[in-house]
Amino acid sequence: MKESYQSMGVAGDAKMSDGIINCKSSSYHSISETDTDVNKIAAKDIPSHQSAHRKRCCKKHKSFLSGIILGAFLVCSRTLYEDVRLMMTIIHSSSTNDRTHNPKLHTLNTLLHLHSHNQTIVSIGPRPYFLINEMDNSNPELKRTLQKCALNIKSFRPSDFVLGHRGAALQFPEHTDRSHDAATRMGAGVVECDINLTKDEQLICRHERCDLHLTTNVLMTPLASKCTKQFRPAIGNLPATAKCCTTDFTLSEIQTQMCGRMSSSNKHAKTPQQYISHTKSFQTELYAHDCPHIQSHKNFIDVVNANGGSFSPEYKMLDYKFTKQYTRQMFLQQVLHDYNSTDPSRVYFQGFEWEDLYYVAKTPLNTFALDKNWIALTYTRHQLLNYFHPLVDHGVTAIAPSISMLLEVDTENNLVPTLYAKVARELGLGIVAWTLERSDALSKGGGWYYSTLSQVLRTDSDVIKVLDVLYEDVGIMAIWTDWP
């Protein structure tokens, strides 16, 4: 039996010898004394989604000859022990701090960590290994553990800990078929669709109602004349501008006459071609050729379903004036209707308008309350309790703020949870953070997402330190990323 363990890549030291075996592929998935490091190295190989499969696998072994049965039992019993240990760890973490008043949180923790219907084979690429190797020695134990994980984990599955932000928008045109497909193939268990309306009241995946001039080639098509504000070239100190909205066009016009592109604009442009030819330095046009298909909400569901993934629709249209003929509640219902035949555990509704979530929270669906109320960072503990209580009272599953609302730098230059994060967790709210891999190199300051933390972030590999503190100290249950 010792030889069979070695043939599956078991590490020699005691910590790394405790692991999880994928019975289907006979590949060994090594895990340290806590499961958290695997979440952080790849966030795609959380053993959560393999439990049901292992039970089927072990059951199959019962029909083998007695010697093989014994060997399989020894291997799978080890696996089942790890499953029980992981389950108890998660149940314990979700039960601390008097979290019992929000039963949906317990359900969500189980879904995020111990369940997945998705068996897509994941290709994570070289970036996680690059980031690990580039880590400095300020946290040698974390680096050493992740290096061991990188050495021993040979295959990956999608995890609902990882949420594909607009798909895989760092390298693929956002909310296109390519971006949504790539997100799952890179390990995102959940993929996002920001939902807006077209002129003919069809649901379409666009981050903003009026971003078509930024995310499509509409200015290069005959449809440009229909834009809310047509292209105006830069003149003197006045920047080039345009404004093209989903409500300017029918769904058919958008899908048959426009192509998705990397989101960008050139404020110095003199022509529409110059305006749309300004991809950010940390992105690429490699996957933007041959007219990426812009996704309707139903197209999005089809693509994610084909990959066995889960869904995170976000209610948009916040700047839209609804009418008596078509109300906001009708908009909410239209979105909900598209999930009538979907397992509720696979749907994570989100929105900045919390009243929308109170409406959805009456259903079995999960709800994430997006938050960009920076003033809340100045609140006292008592004010934060009052701020969060409506979410708890309405059964909203999780609060979802930016990373900078969850972390701060203390007097010793350590990353630590904010009071906002501590109170949210104390009340039993789940926490989902946004967004990794959506900005320039951390050596250049990291942009807006890391603006309050830039004094202690010096290289791209420091993002692992950020994720480590978010998971271990803040206690996030999932995180949005542009590059799953």
ZAMARGU-4260 file (C-alpha; in steps of 0.2 Angstrom, whole numbers, plus 5000, padded with zeros to 4 digits):
<rodrens>
0) 5000/5000/5000 | 5015/5012/5003 | 5021/5009/4985 | 5003/5013/4978 | 5003/5029/4988
5) 5020/5034/4981 | 5014/5030/4964 | 5000/5043/4966 | 5012/5057/4971 | 5010/5057/4990
10) 5023/5069/4997 | 5035/5062/5010 | 5031/5073/5025 | 5017/5071/5037 | 5007/5086/5033
15) 5006/5084/5014 | 5003/5065/5016 | 4985/5069/5021 | 4976/5071/5005 | 4961/5068/4994
20) 4961/5055/4980 | 4950/5058/4964 | 4944/5040/4961 | 4939/5044/4943 | 4956/5049/4937
25) 4966/5040/4950 | 4976/5057/4953 | 4981/5062/4970 | 4976/5079/4976 | 4987/5084/4991
30) 4980/5095/5004 | 4989/5103/5020 | 4982/5102/5037 | 4969/5115/5032 | 4960/5115/5016
35) 4962/5134/5014 | 4978/5133/5004 | 4971/5124/4990 | 4957/5137/4988 | 4970/5150/4987
40) 4983/5142/4975 | 4970/5138/4962 | 4953/5141/4970 | 4947/5127/4958 | 4951/5111/4966
45) 4941/5113/4982 | 4937/5095/4986 | 4919/5100/4989 | 4912/5095/4973 | 4920/5077/4973
50) 4911/5070/4988 | 4896/5062/4978 | 4908/5056/4965 | 4919/5047/4978 | 4904/5038/4986
55) 4899/5031/4968 | 4917/5027/4966 | 4919/5018/4982 | 4903/5008/4979 | 4909/5002/4962
60) 4924/4995/4971 | 4913/4983/4981 | 4911/4972/4966 | 4930/4969/4964 | 4939/4954/4971
65) 4942/4955/4989 | 4960/4960/4988 | 4956/4975/4977 | 4941/4979/4988 | 4953/4980/5003
70) 4965/4992/4994 | 4951/5003/4988 | 4943/5004/5005 | 4959/5009/5013 | 4962/5023/5000
75) 4943/5029/5000 | 4942/5028/5018 | 4956/5040/5019 | 4946/5051/5007 | 4930/5050/5017
80) 4940/5055/5032 | 4946/5071/5024 | 4928/5074/5018 | 4921/5073/5036 | 4936/5084/5042
85) 4932/5097/5029 | 4914/5097/5032 | 4916/5099/5051 | 4928/5113/5048 | 4916/5122/5037
90) 4901/5119/5048 | 4911/5125/5063 | 4917/5141/5054 | 4899/5145/5048 | 4893/5142/5066
95) 4904/5153/5075 | 4900/5171/5081 | 4881/5166/5083 | 4877/5164/5065 | 4862/5153/5067
100) 4850/5167/5064 | 4854/5166/5046 | 4851/5148/5040 | 4854/5152/5022 | 4872/5155/5026
105) 4874/5137/5032 | 4867/5131/5016 | 4878/5143/5005 | 4894/5137/5014 | 4889/5119/5010
110) 4886/5124/4992 | 4902/5134/4990 | 4913/5121/4998 | 4906/5104/4998 | 4895/5103/4982
115) 4897/5105/4964 | 4888/5098/4949 | 4903/5103/4938 | 4915/5090/4932 | 4923/5101/4918
120) 4942/5098/4917 | 4951/5115/4921 | 4967/5122/4914 | 4974/5135/4925 | 4988/5140/4915
125) 5005/5146/4921 | 5000/5161/4931 | 4996/5154/4948 | 5014/5145/4948 | 5022/5161/4942
130) 5014/5171/4957 | 5019/5158/4969 | 5037/5157/4963 | 5038/5176/4964 | 5033/5177/4982
135) 5045/5185/4993 | 5050/5178/5010 | 5039/5189/5021 | 5028/5174/5024 | 5039/5158/5021
140) 5026/5146/5028 | 5013/5151/5015 | 5025/5151/5001 | 5032/5134/5006 | 5014/5127/5008
145) 5008/5133/4991 | 5024/5127/4982 | 5020/5109/4989 | 5002/5111/4983 | 5009/5116/4966
150) 5020/5101/4965 | 5007/5088/4971 | 4990/5094/4963 | 4989/5087/4946 | 4972/5090/4940
155) 4958/5103/4944 | 4939/5105/4944 | 4929/5122/4944 | 4925/5128/4961 | 4911/5140/4967
160) 4923/5149/4977 | 4929/5157/4961 | 4917/5169/4952 | 4920/5173/4934 | 4918/5192/4933
165) 4910/5196/4917 | 4917/5179/4912 | 4936/5180/4910 | 4937/5198/4906 | 4955/5201/4908
170) 4959/5193/4892 | 4942/5190/4883 | 4930/5203/4878 | 4918/5204/4892 | 4900/5196/4892
175) 4904/5187/4875 | 4902/5168/4872 | 4921/5167/4873 | 4923/5175/4890 | 4909/5165/4898
180) 4916/5149/4891 | 4934/5153/4896 | 4929/5157/4914 | 4923/5139/4917 | 4937/5131/4908
185) 4949/5141/4919 | 4940/5136/4935 | 4926/5148/4939 | 4912/5138/4946 | 4900/5153/4945
190) 4900/5165/4930 | 4892/5182/4930 | 4879/5191/4918 | 4876/5209/4921 | 4858/5210/4915
195) 4852/5225/4905 | 4837/5228/4893 | 4837/5231/4875 | 4825/5243/4865 | 4813/5228/4863
200) 4814/5223/4881 | 4825/5208/4879 | 4838/5203/4892 | 4856/5206/4887 | 4873/5203/4896
205) 4881/5220/4897 | 4890/5228/4913 | 4881/5245/4910 | 4866/5250/4900 | 4876/5263/4891
210) 4893/5255/4888 | 4891/5248/4870 | 4903/5262/4863 | 4916/5255/4875 | 4913/5236/4874
215) 4908/5234/4855 | 4912/5240/4838 | 4895/5249/4836 | 4904/5266/4832 | 4911/5257/4816
220) 4894/5251/4810 | 4879/5259/4802 | 4870/5258/4819 | 4881/5272/4826 | 4868/5284/4820
225) 4856/5277/4833 | 4867/5280/4848 | 4861/5291/4862 | 4876/5302/4859 | 4886/5300/4843
230) 4904/5300/4842 | 4912/5317/4845 | 4931/5319/4841 | 4943/5326/4854 | 4945/5345/4852
235) 4958/5355/4861 | 4956/5350/4880 | 4939/5342/4877 | 4940/5323/4876 | 4932/5312/4863
240) 4915/5306/4868 | 4901/5294/4863 | 4887/5286/4872 | 4878/5270/4865 | 4865/5261/4876
245) 4857/5244/4875 | 4841/5253/4874 | 4846/5261/4858 | 4845/5245/4849 | 4835/5229/4847
250) 4843/5212/4853 | 4844/5207/4835 | 4853/5223/4830 | 4866/5220/4843 | 4869/5202/4840
255) 4869/5203/4821 | 4878/5219/4818 | 4890/5222/4832 | 4905/5212/4839 | 4911/5212/4856
260) 4929/5220/4860 | 4940/5223/4874 | 4933/5237/4885 | 4942/5253/4881 | 4942/5271/4874
265) 4954/5284/4868 | 4950/5301/4874 | 4962/5309/4862 | 4954/5301/4847 | 4950/5310/4831
270) 4941/5296/4823 | 4929/5282/4828 | 4943/5269/4824 | 4955/5278/4835 | 4942/5279/4849
275) 4940/5260/4849 | 4958/5255/4847 | 4965/5258/4864 | 4966/5241/4873 | 4974/5243/4891
280) 4992/5238/4892 | 4989/5223/4904 | 4976/5216/4892 | 4976/5209/4874 | 4967/5208/4858
285) 4972/5190/4855 | 4954/5184/4858 | 4944/5198/4851 | 4946/5194/4833 | 4932/5186/4822
290) 4918/5195/4830 | 4915/5188/4848 | 4896/5185/4850 | 4887/5197/4862 | 4877/5186/4874
295) 4858/5188/4878 | 4854/5182/4895 | 4847/5165/4888 | 4863/5163/4877 | 4873/5165/4894
300) 4863/5152/4902 | 4865/5140/4888 | 4884/5142/4888 | 4886/5141/4907 | 4874/5126/4907
305) 4885/5117/4893 | 4900/5118/4905 | 4890/5113/4920 | 4893/5129/4929 | 4883/5140/4940
310) 4875/5157/4937 | 4877/5175/4945 | 4865/5187/4937 | 4866/5205/4942 | 4851/5216/4941
315) 4856/5232/4932 | 4845/5246/4924 | 4848/5257/4939 | 4848/5273/4929 | 4833/5268/4918
320) 4815/5276/4920 | 4803/5261/4920 | 4785/5264/4916 | 4768/5258/4921 | 4768/5247/4906
325) 4785/5239/4911 | 4789/5241/4929 | 4805/5236/4938 | 4796/5222/4946 | 4792/5215/4929
330) 4810/5217/4925 | 4815/5207/4940 | 4802/5194/4936 | 4808/5192/4918 | 4825/5188/4924
335) 4819/5176/4937 | 4808/5167/4924 | 4823/5162/4914 | 4829/5151/4929 | 4812/5142/4932
340) 4820/5126/4927 | 4837/5128/4935 | 4842/5121/4952 | 4841/5135/4964 | 4857/5130/4972
345) 4866/5135/4956 | 4859/5153/4955 | 4867/5168/4965 | 4858/5184/4962 | 4867/5200/4965
350) 4863/5218/4965 | 4868/5236/4972 | 4849/5239/4974 | 4846/5230/4990 | 4827/5231/4988
355) 4828/5220/4973 | 4837/5207/4983 | 4824/5208/4997 | 4812/5203/4983 | 4822/5188/4977
360) 4826/5183/4995 | 4808/5177/4996 | 4813/5163/4984 | 4826/5148/4987 | 4839/5157/4977
365) 4855/5164/4985 | 4857/5183/4985 | 4873/5194/4986 | 4871/5212/4992 | 4884/5222/4982
370) 4890/5237/4991 | 4901/5252/4986 | 4895/5263/5000 | 4913/5269/5005 | 4905/5280/5019
375) 4901/5264/5028 | 4920/5262/5032 | 4918/5277/5044 | 4904/5270/5053 | 4905/5265/5071
380) 4901/5247/5076 | 4883/5252/5082 | 4880/5261/5065 | 4887/5245/5055 | 4875/5234/5065
385) 4860/5245/5060 | 4867/5246/5042 | 4868/5227/5040 | 4853/5221/5050 | 4840/5224/5035
390) 4850/5211/5025 | 4850/5199/5039 | 4831/5202/5043 | 4827/5199/5024 | 4837/5183/5023
395) 4850/5190/5011 | 4864/5177/5010 | 4880/5188/5009 | 4887/5205/5008 | 4898/5209/4993
400) 4910/5224/4994 | 4926/5228/4986 | 4942/5221/4993 | 4947/5239/4999 | 4931/5239/5010
405) 4937/5223/5018 | 4955/5226/5021 | 4966/5240/5029 | 4984/5242/5034 | 4988/5242/5052
410) 5001/5252/5061 | 5014/5238/5058 | 5010/5237/5040 | 5000/5221/5041 | 4984/5218/5031
415) 4970/5216/5043 | 4951/5215/5042 | 4941/5232/5043 | 4928/5234/5056 | 4916/5233/5042
420) 4921/5215/5038 | 4921/5210/5057 | 4904/5216/5060 | 4897/5208/5044 | 4904/5192/5049
425) 4898/5194/5067 | 4880/5196/5061 | 4882/5180/5051 | 4882/5187/5034 | 4893/5178/5021
430) 4906/5189/5013 | 4910/5189/4994 | 4924/5201/4988 | 4927/5209/4972 | 4938/5210/4961
435) 4955/5201/4958 | 4965/5203/4942 | 4956/5218/4936 | 4970/5231/4937 | 4988/5235/4931
440) 5003/5227/4940 | 5004/5229/4959 | 5021/5236/4956 | 5013/5251/4948 | 5001/5253/4963
445) 4988/5241/4957 | 4975/5255/4952 | 4959/5259/4961 | 4955/5241/4968 | 4971/5242/4979
450) 4972/5261/4982 | 4971/5260/5001 | 4983/5245/5002 | 4996/5250/4989 | 5009/5255/5003
455) 5011/5236/5007 | 5009/5229/4990 | 5024/5229/4979 | 5024/5215/4966 | 5010/5205/4958
460) 5013/5190/4969 | 5007/5200/4984 | 4989/5197/4977 | 4992/5180/4986 | 4994/5188/5002
465) 4978/5198/4999 | 4969/5182/4996 | 4976/5174/5011 | 4970/5187/5023 | 4953/5188/5014
470) 4951/5169/5016 | 4959/5166/5033 | 4955/5182/5043 | 4940/5190/5034 | 4932/5174/5031
475) 4926/5176/5013 | 4916/5162/5005 | 4920/5167/4987 | 4929/5180/4977 | 4926/5189/4960
480) 4941/5188/4947 | 4943/5194/4929 | 4956/5179/4927 | 4949/5163/4936
</rodrens>
